[in-house]
Amino acid sequence: MSFALKKDPLARLKGQDFLSLLDWSPDEVSELLKLTQNVKKNKEAWLEQAPLKGKGIAMIFDKPSTRTRVSFEVAVHGLGGFTLQLRQDELQLGRGESVEDTARILSGYVDAVVIRTFSHEMVEQLAEAASIPVINALTDRFHPCQAVADAFTLFEQKGKFSGVKLAYIGDGNNVLHSLMMVSALTGMHLSVSTPAGYEPDTAIWQKAEEIARSTGGTLSFHSDPASAVKEADAVYTDVWASMGQEEEKELRAEVFAGYQVNEQLMAQAKNDAVFMHCLPAYRGLEVTEAVIDGPASIVFRQAENRLHAQKALLIALLGNA
């Protein structure tokens, strides 16, 4: 199966924000994934076309980043644009200027803002006041850019979404919230297992279930990780203590001890199941070395696909006609 790219199918998305996948329809996600495939296959053609020529992208990164920052920078430059690296403590935001005033000022200087920070509400405020697209590169609530790359990677591996079962084991965090949405939007079956007290947000779960009913997908929750992983096509996990939760690291290591993805857990999945992780990973905690460095692991393909997915997103939102 191959994606066939239509002529400018994403024109309706030009100038929009990308704050979460709550804002996108199944058709829009499908078209973005088609564009991601096209971008990956035709790197030189897109380099020559330079759809972001002359466009400046402000990059506000309040959290450490390897994959997100590097992939966005390379994506922007590879499409003919340029980036400005900013931090809140380098802006007047750090001295009390309002988010709304900052948004209006940046709207007069650059063509988009890519922001990676803690508060999702702050990013929503920024987008509301800005007249340019705001792209969520991670907040405490969502990580939509990661989820798009994950969905694309799964399609590359399995050749379809219909009937594919993705099992997520671990913390009900921002990564899971976006996986819930992209699974529902693409019609996959998502099976989740988290410890008690660490479940995903109920409102986001309900929204994902609502979407899944229209796409043929399903969401299911299991207290036992082995039940969640049973007959899965892919098994996904994330760190147990995310950025900003460092003081909970020891407690979480105890709570999540039974949720490690190891060889025994992977044996409950299908024989050809793959292992996925958004990285960085902590071997010996959420995943064993044998799994993440074994033949079933596709974590580094996931990481590479962040670049292609981000290029597609930038073209869809900002690309010159």
VOBA-494967 format. One line per field, with one value per residue (C-alpha): residue in three letters; x negated, y negated, z negated; chain. Coordinates in steps of 0.05 Angstrom, whole numbers, plus 5000, padded with zeros to 4 digits. Layout:
N
guba c(ALA|...)
x c(X|...)
y c(Y|...)
z c(Z|...)
figu c(A|...)
This chain:
321
guba c(MET|SER|PHE|ALA|LEU|LYS|LYS|ASP|PRO|LEU|ALA|ARG|LEU|LYS|GLY|GLN|ASP|PHE|LEU|SER|LEU|LEU|ASP|TRP|SER|PRO|ASP|GLU|VAL|SER|GLU|LEU|LEU|LYS|LEU|THR|GLN|ASN|VAL|LYS|LYS|ASN|LYS|GLU|ALA|TRP|LEU|GLU|GLN|ALA|PRO|LEU|LYS|GLY|LYS|GLY|ILE|ALA|MET|ILE|PHE|ASP|LYS|PRO|SER|THR|ARG|THR|ARG|VAL|SER|PHE|GLU|VAL|ALA|VAL|HIS|GLY|LEU|GLY|GLY|PHE|THR|LEU|GLN|LEU|ARG|GLN|ASP|GLU|LEU|GLN|LEU|GLY|ARG|GLY|GLU|SER|VAL|GLU|ASP|THR|ALA|ARG|ILE|LEU|SER|GLY|TYR|VAL|ASP|ALA|VAL|VAL|ILE|ARG|THR|PHE|SER|HIS|GLU|MET|VAL|GLU|GLN|LEU|ALA|GLU|ALA|ALA|SER|ILE|PRO|VAL|ILE|ASN|ALA|LEU|THR|ASP|ARG|PHE|HIS|PRO|CYS|GLN|ALA|VAL|ALA|ASP|ALA|PHE|THR|LEU|PHE|GLU|GLN|LYS|GLY|LYS|PHE|SER|GLY|VAL|LYS|LEU|ALA|TYR|ILE|GLY|ASP|GLY|ASN|ASN|VAL|LEU|HIS|SER|LEU|MET|MET|VAL|SER|ALA|LEU|THR|GLY|MET|HIS|LEU|SER|VAL|SER|THR|PRO|ALA|GLY|TYR|GLU|PRO|ASP|THR|ALA|ILE|TRP|GLN|LYS|ALA|GLU|GLU|ILE|ALA|ARG|SER|THR|GLY|GLY|THR|LEU|SER|PHE|HIS|SER|ASP|PRO|ALA|SER|ALA|VAL|LYS|GLU|ALA|ASP|ALA|VAL|TYR|THR|ASP|VAL|TRP|ALA|SER|MET|GLY|GLN|GLU|GLU|GLU|LYS|GLU|LEU|ARG|ALA|GLU|VAL|PHE|ALA|GLY|TYR|GLN|VAL|ASN|GLU|GLN|LEU|MET|ALA|GLN|ALA|LYS|ASN|ASP|ALA|VAL|PHE|MET|HIS|CYS|LEU|PRO|ALA|TYR|ARG|GLY|LEU|GLU|VAL|THR|GLU|ALA|VAL|ILE|ASP|GLY|PRO|ALA|SER|ILE|VAL|PHE|ARG|GLN|ALA|GLU|ASN|ARG|LEU|HIS|ALA|GLN|LYS|ALA|LEU|LEU|ILE|ALA|LEU|LEU|GLY|ASN|ALA)
x c(5000|4975|4999|5017|5008|5062|5051|5048|5096|5076|5092|5147|5095|5051|5040|5071|5041|5019|5031|5059|5091|5158|5159|5152|5199|5184|5178|5129|5085|5087|5066|5010|4983|4987|4946|4896|4886|4877|4826|4786|4784|4768|4719|4680|4742|4768|4699|4699|4770|4755|4827|4805|4758|4750|4792|4769|4790|4782|4762|4778|4750|4760|4746|4684|4691|4651|4699|4751|4702|4654|4708|4746|4683|4660|4731|4737|4669|4679|4742|4709|4728|4688|4696|4686|4671|4704|4715|4765|4708|4680|4747|4785|4831|4778|4788|4863|4886|4952|4958|5008|4961|4904|4949|4968|4895|4870|4927|4897|4827|4832|4877|4890|4872|4850|4854|4833|4853|4890|4958|5006|5051|4995|4986|5061|5057|4998|5036|5100|5063|5016|5034|4984|4985|4962|4936|4935|4868|4888|4927|4947|5012|4996|4938|4973|4911|4885|4952|4953|4884|4904|4965|4924|4872|4925|4954|4885|4877|4947|4972|5040|5076|5141|5136|5069|5065|5018|5006|4981|4951|4931|4949|5014|4976|4972|4944|5002|5053|5029|5023|5096|5116|5074|5096|5169|5160|5127|5173|5123|5137|5102|5094|5069|5042|5020|5014|5073|5069|5029|5085|5092|5139|5211|5236|5183|5199|5273|5257|5213|5267|5317|5271|5254|5327|5326|5261|5267|5215|5221|5190|5186|5156|5124|5097|5051|4996|4996|5070|5058|5000|5035|5033|5008|4974|4933|4914|4899|4871|4843|4801|4833|4812|4817|4783|4808|4821|4750|4768|4817|4765|4754|4829|4847|4793|4829|4899|4882|4837|4889|4897|4828|4827|4782|4775|4829|4879|4861|4874|4948|4951|4952|4889|4874|4891|4846|4823|4831|4806|4806|4737|4696|4700|4673|4650|4666|4725|4784|4751|4696|4633|4652|4717|4696|4632|4662|4688|4760|4741|4757|4742|4688|4732|4785|4732|4712|4784|4792|4754|4798|4863|4841|4823|4893|4925|4887|4904|4977|4982|4932|4910|4909|4964)
y c(5000|4930|4861|4822|4747|4704|4633|4587|4628|4589|4519|4512|4519|4460|4412|4456|4472|4542|4546|4616|4669|4650|4596|4643|4688|4760|4735|4681|4729|4777|4723|4701|4772|4776|4712|4741|4801|4756|4712|4773|4804|4739|4702|4670|4645|4610|4582|4551|4526|4492|4480|4440|4394|4329|4350|4342|4390|4370|4430|4423|4482|4480|4555|4593|4626|4669|4698|4643|4585|4616|4643|4577|4536|4583|4585|4510|4500|4558|4525|4458|4421|4398|4405|4359|4396|4362|4377|4346|4319|4285|4252|4199|4257|4272|4201|4203|4182|4216|4277|4238|4179|4227|4263|4197|4175|4241|4240|4178|4207|4281|4328|4380|4400|4469|4475|4530|4513|4537|4504|4522|4465|4416|4443|4435|4363|4351|4380|4341|4275|4290|4278|4331|4406|4433|4504|4545|4580|4609|4587|4621|4642|4661|4681|4681|4677|4742|4776|4759|4788|4850|4861|4854|4902|4954|4947|4957|5020|5051|5021|5004|4975|5015|5075|5053|5059|5012|5025|4970|4988|4937|4866|4832|4771|4722|4775|4822|4766|4753|4827|4835|4781|4805|4877|4856|4811|4866|4923|4963|5004|4974|5016|4979|5001|4953|4958|4935|4859|4850|4858|4812|4751|4774|4718|4733|4808|4793|4749|4803|4855|4809|4802|4876|4894|4858|4888|4960|4954|4973|4955|5003|4998|5056|5057|5115|5098|5169|5164|5098|5126|5191|5200|5128|5108|5055|5042|4970|4941|4876|4854|4862|4793|4738|4670|4632|4696|4710|4706|4765|4809|4858|4862|4874|4928|4967|4954|4972|5032|5080|5040|5051|5073|5134|5197|5233|5177|5173|5248|5234|5192|5220|5254|5196|5142|5081|5040|4964|4908|4833|4828|4813|4882|4907|4979|5021|4978|4973|5020|5071|5067|5132|5102|5032|5056|5119|5136|5115|5044|4989|4931|4900|4902|4865|4813|4804|4797|4737|4698|4720|4709|4640|4621|4643|4603|4540|4547|4557|4496|4448|4472|4423|4439)
z c(5000|5016|5002|5065|5055|5085|5109|5048|5005|4943|4968|4916|4861|4882|4825|4771|4703|4684|4610|4605|4648|4617|4670|4731|4768|4791|4863|4844|4806|4864|4913|4866|4864|4940|4944|4893|4938|4999|4962|4939|5009|5045|5000|5057|5093|5030|5017|5086|5080|5013|4992|4930|4968|4931|4872|4800|4745|4672|4629|4555|4517|4441|4434|4455|4523|4571|4623|4624|4627|4677|4723|4725|4738|4793|4822|4826|4857|4904|4930|4941|4877|4817|4742|4682|4617|4557|4484|4437|4394|4456|4473|4435|4415|4362|4334|4331|4401|4416|4460|4503|4514|4531|4581|4616|4620|4648|4699|4729|4735|4753|4792|4737|4666|4646|4570|4521|4450|4388|4387|4443|4421|4434|4505|4516|4493|4540|4599|4583|4585|4643|4715|4739|4730|4662|4661|4597|4593|4525|4464|4400|4434|4506|4552|4620|4664|4632|4644|4718|4728|4688|4731|4794|4767|4752|4821|4851|4809|4816|4882|4853|4792|4794|4748|4718|4642|4606|4532|4486|4419|4366|4347|4369|4393|4451|4499|4483|4492|4563|4578|4557|4606|4665|4654|4655|4715|4756|4734|4694|4631|4571|4508|4446|4379|4324|4249|4207|4199|4262|4313|4373|4371|4372|4418|4470|4465|4477|4536|4566|4557|4592|4652|4653|4661|4728|4753|4731|4677|4603|4536|4478|4409|4370|4300|4319|4370|4398|4415|4451|4492|4511|4587|4597|4662|4626|4553|4532|4468|4442|4383|4314|4290|4342|4341|4280|4242|4220|4146|4158|4191|4133|4116|4189|4196|4141|4167|4239|4224|4252|4316|4345|4418|4417|4457|4417|4431|4505|4510|4497|4561|4632|4657|4704|4654|4653|4594|4593|4547|4557|4523|4483|4452|4386|4395|4335|4315|4363|4414|4412|4455|4489|4515|4535|4568|4595|4665|4650|4632|4682|4635|4679|4740|4698|4681|4754|4775|4729|4782|4840|4801|4779|4850|4872|4816|4833|4907|4890|4844|4875|4943|5001|5052)
figu c(A|A|A|A|A|A|A|A|A|A|A|A|A|A|A|A|A|A|A|A|A|A|A|A|A|A|A|A|A|A|A|A|A|A|A|A|A|A|A|A|A|A|A|A|A|A|A|A|A|A|A|A|A|A|A|A|A|A|A|A|A|A|A|A|A|A|A|A|A|A|A|A|A|A|A|A|A|A|A|A|A|A|A|A|A|A|A|A|A|A|A|A|A|A|A|A|A|A|A|A|A|A|A|A|A|A|A|A|A|A|A|A|A|A|A|A|A|A|A|A|A|A|A|A|A|A|A|A|A|A|A|A|A|A|A|A|A|A|A|A|A|A|A|A|A|A|A|A|A|A|A|A|A|A|A|A|A|A|A|A|A|A|A|A|A|A|A|A|A|A|A|A|A|A|A|A|A|A|A|A|A|A|A|A|A|A|A|A|A|A|A|A|A|A|A|A|A|A|A|A|A|A|A|A|A|A|A|A|A|A|A|A|A|A|A|A|A|A|A|A|A|A|A|A|A|A|A|A|A|A|A|A|A|A|A|A|A|A|A|A|A|A|A|A|A|A|A|A|A|A|A|A|A|A|A|A|A|A|A|A|A|A|A|A|A|A|A|A|A|A|A|A|A|A|A|A|A|A|A|A|A|A|A|A|A|A|A|A|A|A|A|A|A|A|A|A|A|A|A|A|A|A|A|A|A|A|A|A|A|A|A|A|A|A|A|A|A|A|A|A|A)
